Amino acid sequence: MSGAVSLLDFLPSDWRKGMFLGRVQTAEGPSPILVRDGIAYDMSSVAPTVAQLADMLPLPSNSGRRIGSLDSLAMPLLSPVDLQCVKACGVTFAVSALERVIEERARGDAAAASEIRARLEDRVGGSIRNVVPGTAEAAALKGALIEDGLWSQYLEVAIGPDAEVFTKAPILSSVGPGAPIGIRSDSTWNNPEPEIVLLVNAAGAAIGATLGNDVNLRDFEGRSALLLGKAKDNNASCALGPLIRLFDEDFTIDDVRNAEVELTIDGPEGYRLEGASSMNQISRDPLELVRQTLSEHQYPDGFALFLGTLFAPVQDRDEPGRGFTHKVGDRVAISTPRLGKLVNEVVTSKDAAAWDFGVIALMTNLAARGLLNTQQKDPA
């Protein structure tokens, strides 16, 4: 964090009570931290990566090297995941399904989207909000929409049996709180996607949650769903943080299911947008999304899973009918009380710092620090 902003402004409301995982940038290199009772511990001597640490939980209470109180942490917070694959589920809310159909029909043209939105919501808005994906009722709705010429591949993943699951970012490429977040320089219609992200360990168990920004390029994906990779995976286009809150008796998957995720965007010209995503309106249960992500796949280092968003920015920013799109300098803040606040400023992916710390760099750094065999040590 820079300037007069305090780390305390971004921590969960009850940060002294929960248990959290994260990563910090030390003088020697990135290190995983574990936070217990508001005290941060450097865990690099126990497990050199968050991926390994996640598989060792629970740990003895005397594990790690005490750093100090979390609110006075002097080292910058990094993205709280490292070797985990970053996956994402899309179109998990009715509103997001409608917006994806609008993008597809408008062929990425924001000016054409308003008319299509009105027609589509009038026809399917109520039905799609009430139907359970994969059921007989969903199949009947599909048949009716096909007859009306309104069917879309996006509605297939919204109400069909199979969720949309894609890879959002390569390992080690996500950015953390306070880092610039990137939008392709050739995109003219885009938006943030404020989401809750589950951390899943190598055994396939969801062990905690954090916040994420799954930046979306509506013009690219609207032109063709086959451009999803280019729309989603660009330099600095995935932000996570501030910390992973581990599930315990006081914070459970039900807290995720019922979370209210708030979003504010403050533009350099004085523009302000506020939005929210109510997780209790999600079409597929978060653990069902984990199950579908695992499917016939293994993740030996675990994965982070974006759960999707209800938020769909449709208010105009510049010209009537043009809707919302980012400007360089936008300050995006995503928050929910029990997970804290994730804040990033928008730049172009070209201008964001180059991603140059990959697996080879990490392994080289850990080897130089003598940490690669620490998983064999006594955690105490």
Summary of the structure (lengths in Angstrom):
residues: 380
radius of gyration: 20.7
end to end distance: 31.6
largest distance: 64.9
contacts: 1306
relative contact order: 0.19
helix: 29%
strand: 27%
